[in-house]
């Protein structure tokens, strides 16, 4: 699972809840249509879990816009309703993204007079890039590594102590 799949799933969820409204990804045009949404990949990170797994985290910022009145003011009530609806859509505990179900958390952004924000964070564990399980003999890299049972030892060896005598 990657960020493109997550961004596509977020866009799909918002499109289903707000049909016909444009959703802009990573870039907001100068004279954009309202009401609409903007999606921005805010953060992508991973942390170690163990030798084979990493914890991946992706944070998407969803910004909502509503129509403006004659004074170019947005309705705070409508912005609050949209923000609450976004919080419901990403309430979790997980959301299906293709064949995976990452955990999801949503947090309200600061209350700006012209837009509403919801920060959606997805996290899941995944195989460490480049990791090969040494016990997986179906993996060509792991299968080519010699195992301990393939080594021979010489049991007729001798050793010398500090004074040079054979023991």
N, C-alpha and C positions, 0 to 999 in steps of 0.2 A: 504494500500500500504506500502511496506517495502523496505529495501535496496536491498534485493535479487532480487526483481522484477525490481528495477531501474537498477541494474548492468546488469541483463539479457537483458533489453531493450537497454541499451547503447551498449552492445556486439552485439545485433541483428542489430542495425542501422549501426555500423561499418562494420559488416560482409557483409551487403548488398552493401555498398559502395566500399568495398575492398575485393571482393570475393577471397577465397582461402588463404588469409593471416592469420597466426595464431594470436590469441588474448589471452594473458596471463592475468589471474586474480589474483591479490594480490601477485604473486610471479613470478620472472623472472628467468628462468633456466640459469645455468652458460654459456652454449654454445647455446644460443637461436638462432632461425632462423630469418633471416632478408630478406625482409621487414616484420615487424610485429608491433603489438600494445600491450601495457600493460595497464591494468585498475587497479586503486587503490582507495579504499574507503578512502577519505581523511578526511571527517568530517561528523558527523551526530549530529544534534541538534534540540531542539524544544524550543519554547518560548510561553508564555501565550498570548492568544488573549482575552479571556473572561472566564467566569466560565465553559463553556461547550466546548470550542475549544482551540486547540493549533496550532501553526505554526510550521510545520516540515521542516527541511532543510537538504538536503543530497548533499555533494560535492564529485564528482568523478574526479580523475586526469587521463587523457588519455595521454599516452606517445607513440609517434610514432618513429619507427626506420626504416632506409633505408639500402640498401646494401652498403657495404664498398668497397673501391678500394684497389689496391695492397698495399697502405700505411696505410690501416685501417682507412681511412678518409671517412666520410659520405658527400654526396652532400648537401650543404646548400640550393641549389635551390630546390631539391626534398623534403627536410624537410619542406621548406616554403610552397610548393604546398600542401603537406599533412596537414600541420597545417591550411592552408586556407580552405581546403576541410572539415576538422573537424569543423571549425568555421561555415561553411555553414550548416553542418548536424545538429548542435545544436543551430541554430540561433533563435529558438523559435517563437513566445512568449510562446508556450507550446508544449509539446510532449505527445502523447498518451502512457500511461503505463497501460496495462490491460484495465480497464474500467474508468480510471481517466485521467485527463489532467493537470499535474502540470506545473507551470511556469518554464521556463528554461532560464538560462543565460550562456554564454560561454565567457571565457577570455583566451587570449593567455598567455602562460607561458614565461619564459625568454628564449632567444635564445641560446641554448647550441650547441656546435659544433657537437655533436654526436646524438642528438635526438630533437624532438619537443614536446611541451606540450600544452595541452588545459585543462583548469579547467572548468568542467561543474557542475553547481549548479541547483538543482531541489528544488522547495519549493511549499508547499500546506498546506491547513488547514485541520485538522482532529479532530474527537471527542476526548476529553480529556480521557485518560485511566482511567477506573473506574467510569466515570461520568454516572449518571442516571437522566434523565429528570423527575422532579417531576410530570409533567402533563401527562406523557405517561403511561396510565393505562394498556397498553399491556406489559410493562416491569414488570416482577414479583417483582423486588426490589422496584420500585416506587409504585406499586399497594399495597404492604404490609405496606407502611408508612401511619399512620392515618392522615387524612386531617382535617382541621379546622371545617368542617361541621359535623364531627364525635364526637366532644367534646360537653359536656353539661356544662352549667354554673349555678351557684346558685345565683339567683337574690335576695334572702332574706338574704343577708349578712349584717353585720354591721361593722362599723369601729370605732376606738377610736382615738381621737385627742391626742396631746401632753400632755394635762392635764388629760387624762384618761376618758373623757366624751364620751358617745356614740353619734355618728353623723349619 
